[in-house]
């Protein structure tokens, strides 16, 4: 039996190692995630604290997050979280800025004292309209019922909102209990498409150089010969920067999770990553690219106040998106990859702006050709799925050679998408004059078939007789 002793000792060491990994690496991430998500769900989205924890944090019973204890302070609008009292993390709500992670109470006080005062945005409500006579109302109602329904005994779909615009007007919308047309909802990676608009607005207003110019990042320019200094705005928008980055949300130690929930500056973390490939040569979707663009906007803006006003003045105010907010990291940089909230109707306005080729209420807001540029495929993406911070088809729909899989329904060729974690989506179909927004907390991709949902809608909204051709290259459009 003497041989059992080393095995027993080995098992003890493994057990201690697992415990150490949990408390040193996983517990702080779980606490930060729980505090941040609950803070936004309660104080930005207006959800009850029980729903914020049970659905937004614990949906589908994540074993790590179930060990996290949370405390909601409604009076001070903060949420704290910890695992067995170890490494408590805080998230603070601030008006017009949403929720931000903080290390301790002193950091909470610092963030609260640095909250900027902003002027409110006058809302511009979308008009509602009756369905066109050639749209089958019964078929549409069935599609919407299916989208809101839970087909199984346990909730997995958790659809919170669906809004459909046709000809720029709301023709149908559905909301889950507790969600209204005014409720801000988390877009996650749909935030990337919003920042595409902000960059387009900056270019239109002459606030930034040509998109093929190197990005202004101080850390890259400081070291002579740093190859990262050649990365341009187009490379970042098209996800071909060449920077090393792990985008796996399932791995709590991945780059994207560390960047969003365990680093003081999301942009600083992304900027620090080394090159893995030559810039411009290889497509690799990663959220770090969007936060580097956020840092670039900060450098182009001069002052902190000007930077913090960019989304509001360039996007939210012109479109009347009074519900919208983009949250910052602890260092005050917008988390351009993930943390924008807006009502489903306000999110739909971004899609409508793109459907109208960057024109809003008769005024051009985006450069001619910007929409065509954004919705043309990156040459380095072998499947042709991605443009410039917009998806051109749904992930998983095509074979390696770019052809459509046999087992998925076809969509209109001109459809494009803004997609976010947990099943958020904004779909634009110019040939149908259609904008469709869908929000939920859908952790399992199989629980809601977005492609079938859009395909079904496409069959009942007829194709327009005349389609406007959008230039596919911004420089082509600018050169006339």
ABEGO torsion letter per residue (X at the ends): XAAAAAAAAAAAAAAAAAAAAAAAAAAAAAAAAAAAAAAAAAAAAGBBAAAAAAAAAABGGBAAAAABBBBBBAAAGBBBBBBGGBGBBBBBBBBGAEBBBBABAAAAAAAAAABBBBBBBBBBBBBBBBBBAABBAAAAAAAAAAAABBABABBAAGBABBBBBBGGBBABBBBBBGBBAABBBBAEAAAAAAAAAAAAAAAAAGABBBAABBBBBAAAAABBGBAAAABBAAAAAAGAAGBBBBABAABAABAAAAAAAABABAAAAAAABBBABBBGABBBBBAAAAAAAAAAAAAAAGBAAAAAAAAAAAAAAAAGBAABBBBBBAAGBBBAAAABBBBAAAAAAAAAAAAAGGBBGGBBABBBGAAAAAABBBAABAAGABBBGBBABBBGABBAAGBBBAABBBBBAABBBBBBBGGBBBBBBAAAGBBBBBBBBBABAAABBAAAAAAAAAAABBBBABBBBBBABAAAAAAX
